[in-house]
Amino acid sequence: MLVLGVLAGFCLCSAAASGYGRWSNNFRPSSNEVDKPGSQPHIIFVMVDDQGFRDVGYHGSEIKTPTLDWLAANGVKLENYYVQPLCSPSRSQLMTGRYQIHTGLQHSIIRPTQPNCLPVENVTLPQKLKNAGYATHMVGKWHLGFYKRSCMPTQRGFDTFFGSLLGSGDYYSHYKCDGPGLCGFDLHEGEEAAWEQDRGIYSTHMYTQKAVRILASHNPKQPIFLYLAYQAVHSPLQVPARYLERYKSIPNLQRRKYAAMVSCLDEAMRNLTLALKRYGYYDNMVLVYSSDNGGQPLSGGSNWPLRGSKGTYWEGGIRAVGFVHSPLLVKRGTCKALIHITDWYPTLVTLGEGMLDENQNLDGYDVWESISEGRPSPRHDILHNIDPIYSKAKNGSWKAGYGIWNTAIQAALRVGDWKLLTGVPGYSDWVPPQTFSKQMLSNRWHSERVRWDRGKSIWLFNITADPFERVDLSRRYPHIVKKMLLRLLQYNKTAVPCRYPPKDYRSNPQYNGGVWGPWYSDVDEHENENNSILSNNLQKTKKEKKVKHKGNLKRKADDVLVLHLQ
């Protein structure tokens, strides 16, 4: 009954209580709006970092988000929307429309010191829109690799880039340390360090100001794709003091700072929306708002009542805050159709009258009719991931996977109402909001500890009936488990090798003028390719010798067998 009560309260949050009514006239579309775009719409994609599922007003949060609440209430809330549990994976799938297993980025994130990036052979979303006539601009967090120049945002389809290359950093100084002696400046304009922009401005304000300047200087007669990827609300928890004043009643300091950061973000969205209206974009615009993954409770986030957190394949790690706001929507309300972050690629390219190539083998679907008109989603399943490198489950085995799948491997799959997890899905507790320990010492938070999961390596849930993942059905429905394991096996056959190279000492900013930036040259890349070819040839030679040796042994054994028979 408690769960049902929480769910009922969660679902029945009133839009009237969200506080947008006071200024809704500022955003009211003009009377000549149309249901369908008569020309290529302006596309504004806002990606926020680590915003938990509950951390928005319309999901029942104590955090005040009047702008987000108004935009969502006057648009389409995506209430069956999934992303990846970490930064780089979500961003890579947005940019390519492909699952991690098809880009080689199955494991973890792209580290600052790794010679790794979004594979350059993948045609990106901004490249497609640019080919369709769009001006393409990026402001904010990239986090898709930068070890060589061809990995940089301006080489991947963006006309301009202003922001950070790494996954996190100081909100004011824009410095990032990735370990002792590995510290550098991380703010770039195009492909150069933006030293002249280093004025100690809080990044949420700075990125919003940059986005507004782009809108002010661009001619709205040309369609624009603006990708605004905020650093907020990722740790470190930093925020101007005036936002903290609103949350004196929150006893936990982490949660208080986090709430203030969300309010600052909400204000930024208000300023962005006003600029879209002021400079003539609003009436022919599609604005997409999305978190990149679930919230991190240790950093103040909340995914309640969902299970798990950022970095896990429980719903709390992958079910995201998301909505679409646009005068071009045929219907407004709530969309419960199954949607994944890979779907934005074909959806936005098609909406922008771009061309999709059959040989791209996209994993995403065009879901515009599902969002705008309330039609069923063309998507039936989601491969959340298969990670061949992640720590193996100690109790996992082929036997536990009915001889179909090794359940020691971390994997997660959604098919229809069903969700299957194998291996180690990640921290699995339910963390209620506002129950963190004040001291944050031995007892970091009060949560519902999971006892019965120990020793397990496979789970099955009916997510439609049990969105909080409380009832494991893997033993009750072994036939469904087997079918889903076979589906995992099919997916795995299409996977490319995982790209997760070791650290490269040359990445240290001290070798690059104190700046995080590309350190690989074309010569390095050529030598690396030659070394890879040489390594592959050596391995091939060894295999051939091994096969030849086995063949000789087999012939000798056959000779002995023949002699014996004679």
VEXMAR-157849 format. One line per 4 residues: number of its first residue (from 1); their letters; for each residue x, y, z of C-alpha. Coordinates in pm, whole numbers, plus 50000, padded with zeros to 5 digits. Example, Ala and Ser with C-alpha at 12.3 -4.5 7.8 and 13.67 -1.06 7.14 Angstrom:
<sites>
1) AS) 51230/49550/50780  51367/49894/50714
</sites>
This chain:
<sites>
1) MLVL) 50000/50000/50000  50289/50232/50079  50433/50182/49731  50094/50242/49572
5) GVLA) 50050/50557/49778  50388/50688/49674  50313/50608/49311  49977/50779/49328
9) GFCL) 50128/51088/49483  50406/51079/49229  50171/51062/48932  49913/51317/49047
13) CSAA) 50140/51620/49085  49937/51919/48975  50074/52139/48700  49892/52427/48867
17) ASGY) 50116/52390/49172  50439/52421/48978  50442/52800/48978  50464/52881/48608
21) GRWS) 50133/53064/48586  50281/53394/48699  50484/53440/48384  50325/53208/48129
25) NNFR) 50223/53502/47909  50589/53558/47828  50598/53222/47654  50256/53205/47494
29) PSSN) 50300/53113/47123  50187/53363/46864  49843/53319/46711  49980/53215/46372
33) EVDK) 50145/52895/46495  50091/52578/46294  50066/52211/46387  50335/52094/46149
37) PGSQ) 50654/52269/46048  50619/52445/45715  50996/52467/45698  51291/52314/45875
41) PHII) 51240/52378/46246  51508/52519/46471  51633/52240/46698  51747/52319/47051
45) FVMV) 51877/52019/47244  51948/52079/47613  52145/51807/47790  52179/51833/48167
49) DDQG) 52421/51634/48377  52324/51394/48658  51974/51530/48720  51787/51262/48913
53) FRDV) 51447/51134/48809  51278/51298/49108  51474/51623/49085  51217/51824/48892
57) GYHG) 50904/51987/49027  50656/51791/48817  50792/51464/48960  50705/51573/49313
61) SEIK) 51038/51719/49417  51081/51981/49688  51320/52153/49444  51149/52447/49276
65) TPTL) 51163/52428/48895  50885/52657/48765  51041/52697/48420  51094/52327/48360
69) DWLA) 50746/52255/48494  50590/52510/48258  50785/52394/47954  50693/52031/48022
73) ANGV) 50328/52106/48102  50297/52298/47775  50482/52034/47582  50513/51656/47604
77) KLEN) 50657/51486/47911  50851/51172/47825  50762/50927/48102  50905/50612/47947
81) YYVQ) 51234/50764/47837  51571/50595/47875  51933/50702/47855  52259/50537/47962
85) PLCS) 52387/50526/48321  52697/50741/48254  52801/51057/48069  53002/50945/47765
89) PSRS) 52774/50651/47674  52461/50870/47664  52634/51142/47463  52781/50894/47217
93) QLMT) 52439/50742/47151  52281/51084/47106  52548/51179/46853  52543/50853/46654
97) GRYQ) 52202/50691/46705  52385/50367/46781  52421/50144/47085  52753/50128/47268
101) IHTG) 52820/49778/47138  52825/49924/46787  53071/50206/46860  53313/50016/47084
105) LQHS) 53234/50237/47385  53072/49962/47592  53281/50020/47903  53270/50310/48147
109) IIRP) 53342/50664/48022  53614/50819/47808  53890/50918/48052  54090/51241/48003
113) TQPN) 54418/51051/47973  54299/50786/47727  54378/50800/47354  54011/50737/47282
117) CLPV) 53712/50922/47139  53385/50877/46956  53498/50676/46649  53555/50918/46363
121) ENVT) 53396/50683/46111  53056/50744/46273  52857/51022/46106  52724/51245/46381
125) LPQK) 52389/51416/46432  52532/51767/46372  52704/51646/46053  52370/51523/45921
129) LKNA) 52192/51845/46012  52474/52054/45870  52436/51868/45540  52066/51956/45553
133) GYAT) 52146/52327/45571  52156/52386/45945  52396/52612/46129  52533/52390/46406
137) HMVG) 52658/52520/46740  52764/52348/47060  52793/52507/47403  52896/52312/47712
141) KWHL) 53028/51969/47798  53165/51744/47520  53304/51436/47701  53345/51231/47385
145) GFYK) 53724/51234/47367  53982/51481/47240  54317/51301/47213  54353/51402/46849
149) RSCM) 54224/51699/46654  53978/51492/46450  53794/51408/46775  53716/51770/46858
153) PTQR) 53355/51899/46832  53436/52131/46542  53567/51829/46350  53251/51629/46423
157) GFDT) 52992/51856/46264  52971/52168/46480  53041/52506/46320  53133/52645/46660
161) FFGS) 53215/52507/47003  53247/52677/47338  53282/52464/47647  53470/52186/47822
165) LLGS) 53616/51866/47682  53621/51664/48004  53348/51514/48218  53370/51753/48512
169) GDYY) 53567/52039/48661  53551/52351/48872  53244/52562/48786  53434/52890/48829
173) SHYK) 53802/52833/48745  53731/52567/48478  54027/52359/48599  54019/51983/48628
177) CDGP) 54254/51742/48808  54246/51377/48705  54501/51271/48963  54819/51400/49130
181) GLCG) 55013/51616/48885  54739/51582/48621  54571/51922/48636  54484/52161/48359
185) FDLH) 54255/52430/48219  53944/52303/48042  53757/52579/47864  53776/52598/47487
189) EGEE) 53659/52822/47205  53671/52613/46890  53994/52415/46916  54188/52663/47130
193) AAWE) 54198/52731/47503  53962/53015/47589  54192/53195/47831  54031/53530/47758
197) QDRG) 53692/53387/47864  53829/53283/48204  53659/53548/48416  53548/53329/48702
201) IYST) 53191/53312/48575  52979/53025/48703  52950/52780/48413  52568/52759/48409
205) HMYT) 52552/53136/48367  52842/53144/48122  52699/52875/47894  52356/53038/47894
209) QKAV) 52505/53375/47805  52697/53217/47517  52386/53039/47388  52186/53363/47400
213) RILA) 52462/53546/47209  52455/53277/46940  52078/53315/46905  52105/53694/46897
217) SHNP) 52367/53696/46620  52214/53424/46400  51955/53491/46131  51648/53278/46217
221) KQPI) 51570/53243/45848  51839/52974/45847  51758/52670/46063  51983/52632/46365
225) FLYL) 52084/52328/46570  52198/52440/46913  52332/52168/47142  52350/52315/47492
229) AYQA) 52513/52063/47726  52522/52203/48077  52783/52098/48330  52513/52125/48597
233) VHSP) 52422/51945/48811  52732/51722/48814  52970/51739/49108  53155/51934/49244
237) LQVP) 52858/52090/49419  52919/52460/49359  52658/52734/49326  52626/53111/49383
241) ARYL) 52515/53186/49739  52189/53356/49639  52044/53026/49519  52125/52856/49849
245) ERYK) 51904/53103/50035  51596/52932/49892  51674/52599/50057  51766/52680/50417
249) SIPN) 51505/52428/50528  51697/52134/50379  51922/52000/50659  52156/51796/50443
253) LQRR) 52424/52020/50292  52476/51804/49983  52107/51806/49901  52082/52179/49974
257) KYAA) 52363/52266/49732  52226/52030/49471  51878/52183/49497  52027/52530/49455
261) MVSC) 52215/52416/49144  51892/52282/48994  51718/52614/49063  52002/52798/48890
265) LDEA) 51960/52562/48595  51587/52631/48592  51655/53004/48577  51895/52943/48287
269) MRNL) 51620/52762/48099  51391/53061/48154  51651/53295/48006  51708/53061/47712
273) TLAL) 51335/53037/47640  51294/53414/47656  51580/53452/47407  51420/53201/47170
277) KRYG) 51103/53409/47179  51279/53744/47159  51497/53660/46859  51230/53494/46646
281) YYDN) 51296/53121/46688  51015/53012/46916  50725/52968/46672  50924/52726/46454
285) MVLV) 51128/52552/46719  51162/52210/46879  51325/52211/47223  51434/51878/47370
289) YSSD) 51534/51858/47736  51713/51548/47867  51926/51434/48156  52223/51220/48056
293) NGGQ) 52174/50965/48337  52022/50921/48680  52111/51119/48989  52391/51041/49233
297) PLSG) 52257/51028/49593  52604/51088/49740  52608/51419/49551  52258/51523/49652
301) GSNW) 52058/51368/49369  51740/51166/49406  51580/50905/49183  51307/50807/49429
305) PLRG) 51095/50599/49400  51311/50429/49138  51577/50179/49236  51950/50244/49202
309) SKGT) 52150/50547/49096  52383/50689/48836  52627/50427/48710  52379/50140/48746
313) YWEG) 52139/49962/48513  51855/49979/48764  51579/50219/48662  51725/50495/48879
317) GIRA) 52037/50498/48666  51881/50493/48320  51527/50630/48333  51561/51001/48270
321) VGFV) 51392/51334/48309  51294/51437/47958  51040/51643/47768  50980/51813/47433
325) HSPL) 50850/52169/47415  50740/52308/47080  50453/52503/46922  50477/52244/46643
329) LVKR) 50347/51960/46860  50009/51830/46746  49916/51718/47098  50048/51813/47440
333) GTCK) 50050/51598/47750  50237/51288/47860  50404/51037/47631  50437/50686/47773
337) ALIH) 50571/50536/47451  50908/50363/47486  51182/50606/47380  51560/50579/47399
341) ITDW) 51831/50840/47358  51941/50679/47028  51602/50777/46886  51688/51147/46875
345) YPTL) 51928/51093/46586  51677/50965/46325  51395/51172/46475  51576/51505/46453
349) VTLG) 51745/51433/46120  51407/51346/45967  51242/51647/46129  51519/51864/45986
353) EGML) 51465/51718/45638  51804/51549/45640  51898/51218/45480  51939/50889/45665
357) DENQ) 52163/50631/45503  52061/50266/45508  52421/50157/45561  52442/50350/45889
361) NLDG) 52269/50062/46071  52108/50290/46327  51971/50150/46651  51740/50448/46696
365) YDVW) 51388/50500/46560  51201/50805/46437  50964/50865/46729  50827/51208/46635
369) ESIS) 50474/51079/46572  50480/50902/46909  50581/51227/47080  50374/51475/46880
373) EGRP) 50061/51274/46803  50052/51011/47076  50097/50717/46842  50256/50388/46957
377) SPRH) 50632/50378/46960  50803/50190/46676  51051/50073/46940  50987/49741/47112
381) DILH) 51315/49680/47290  51624/49856/47424  51967/49708/47465  52080/49901/47769
385) NIDP) 52429/49755/47725  52660/49456/47720  52990/49534/47895  53254/49262/47844
389) IYSK) 53510/49439/48067  53308/49528/48377  53379/49328/48695  53233/48983/48658
393) AKNG) 52966/48854/48894  53126/48596/49124  52820/48374/49113  52760/48418/48742
397) SWKA) 52790/48120/48510  52678/47963/48185  52469/47725/48393  52278/48013/48551
401) GYGI) 52217/48139/48198  52076/47803/48083  52382/47747/47865  52277/48044/47650
405) WNTA) 52458/48328/47825  52730/48369/48087  52551/48557/48363  52883/48679/48502
409) IQAA) 52881/48941/48224  52715/49274/48295  52422/49320/48058  52076/49475/48060
413) LRVG) 51793/49439/47810  51437/49567/47783  51185/49385/47562  50827/49506/47580
417) DWKL) 50720/49502/47944  51017/49289/48048  51361/49387/48171  51649/49145/48219
421) LTGV) 51975/49212/48403  52280/48989/48433  52616/49020/48605  52663/49312/48845
425) PGYS) 52401/49580/48762  52543/49823/49020  52438/49964/49357  52083/49844/49399
429) DWVP) 51917/50011/49698  51620/50246/49704  51724/50581/49849  51430/50789/49975
433) PQTF) 51467/51166/49944  51565/51387/50237  51689/51097/50448  52063/51136/50411
437) SKQM) 52261/51133/50732  52351/51489/50837  52705/51393/50929  52766/51184/50615
441) LSNR) 53004/50964/50813  52957/50593/50886  52591/50588/50781  52591/50783/50454
445) WHSE) 52218/50756/50403  51919/50566/50531  51799/50336/50257  51619/50011/50204
449) RVRW) 51908/49767/50205  51876/49478/49965  51955/49144/50131  51809/48896/49891
453) DRGK) 52022/49002/49594  52345/48859/49731  52474/48572/49524  52244/48649/49233
457) SIWL) 52358/48712/48876  52027/48731/48690  51705/48931/48741  51377/48965/48554
461) FNIT) 51118/49238/48611  50790/49338/48457  50878/49707/48438  50530/49815/48334
465) ADPF) 50370/49654/48640  50670/49699/48869  50861/50016/48770  51042/50017/49105
469) ERVD) 51198/49671/49047  51086/49518/49374  50972/49174/49256  51227/48955/49077
473) LSRR) 51044/48713/48846  51342/48525/48702  51257/48198/48877  50885/48224/48809
477) YPHI) 50924/48276/48433  51231/48085/48314  51091/48064/47960  51091/48445/47934
481) VKKM) 51442/48458/48077  51560/48214/47809  51401/48416/47529  51565/48734/47653
485) LLRL) 51902/48563/47693  51876/48452/47332  51803/48813/47236  52113/48924/47427
489) LQYN) 52313/48663/47239  52184/48796/46906  52286/49149/47000  52627/49035/47118
493) KTAV) 52700/48879/46780  52681/49227/46627  52913/49389/46883  53243/49547/46780
497) PCRY) 53556/49515/46997  53555/49732/47307  53772/50046/47293  53925/50117/47634
501) PPKD) 54298/50193/47592  54541/50250/47880  54650/50597/47991  54892/50792/47775
505) YRSN) 55141/51001/47973  55151/51257/47691  54796/51359/47782  54929/51547/48087
509) PQYN) 54837/51917/48051  55186/52018/48163  55308/51903/47820  55038/52112/47651
513) GGVW) 55074/52458/47802  54867/52372/48108  54561/52290/47897  54364/51972/47848
517) GPWY) 54365/51921/47473  54473/51700/47181  54815/51542/47218  54819/51293/46932
521) SDVD) 54956/51404/46596  54886/51258/46253  55229/51090/46270  55137/50930/46603
525) EHEN) 54813/50803/46455  54993/50659/46151  55248/50487/46374  54971/50358/46597
529) ENNS) 54790/50211/46296  55113/50049/46175  55175/49906/46522  54821/49770/46529
533) ILSN) 54868/49610/46186  55204/49465/46297  55050/49337/46619  54761/49179/46428
537) NLQK) 55003/49017/46181  55214/48878/46465  54904/48738/46633  54791/48591/46301
541) TKKE) 55135/48432/46248  55130/48286/46598  54782/48145/46538  54890/47997/46204
545) KKVK) 55196/47838/46366  54978/47707/46646  54729/47562/46398  55015/47412/46193
549) HKGN) 55166/47260/46507  54830/47115/46604  54794/46979/46251  55134/46807/46273
553) LKRK) 55042/46658/46609  54710/46541/46465  54885/46380/46167  55128/46207/46401
557) ADDV) 54840/46088/46614  54660/45965/46301  54976/45780/46195  54999/45616/46536
561) LVLH) 54630/45527/46516  54678/45375/46171  54979/45173/46289  54784/45057/46589
565) LQ) 54492/44949/46372  54724/44762/46143
</sites>
